[in-house]
C-alpha cells in the first residue's frame, strides 16, 4: 500500500451551459476548497452575486 498512488481530490463547478466556473485540484488528499468558496461560486452562477 505504501507505494500505491492516491487519488487527488478535485472540485469542478459546471454551469448548465457547460462552462466551467470553478475548478480546484488539490495537491494532497486533504487539500480541498472550503465549502464557502464553492457555495459562493454556485450563488454567482445562480445570479445571486
N, C-alpha and C positions, 0 to 999 in steps of 0.2 A: 504493500500500500504506500510506502514511503516515496517511491519513485513514480507513482501514478499521477498523471496530470489532474488538476482540479478545474472544475467549471468556474469561470469568472462571471460574476453577475453583471447583467446589463438591463437597462430600462429604456424603453422607447415609448414616446407618446406620439401616436399617429392619428391625425385628424380624419374625419370621414372622407375628405377629398384625397386621402392617401399621402398627404405631405407629412414629413417628419418634423414635429415642432420641438422635440426634445430628445436627446439621446445622452446616455451616460453609460460608460463602460468602466467597471471597476478594475482596480489593479490587483486587489486581493479578494478573498471570499467575503469578508465582512464590509468591504468598501461599496457602499450603496448611497444613493442620494437620499436626502431627508424626505419624509412624507410631505412636508410643507412645500418643498420645491416642486414636487410632482403635482400636488393639488393646485398650486399657483399656475402651472402650465395648463392644466386641464381647465381651470377657470378662464384663462385668457382665450383658449380655443372656443369656449362656450360663449364668449362675448362679455365676460364679466371683468375684463381687465386689460 
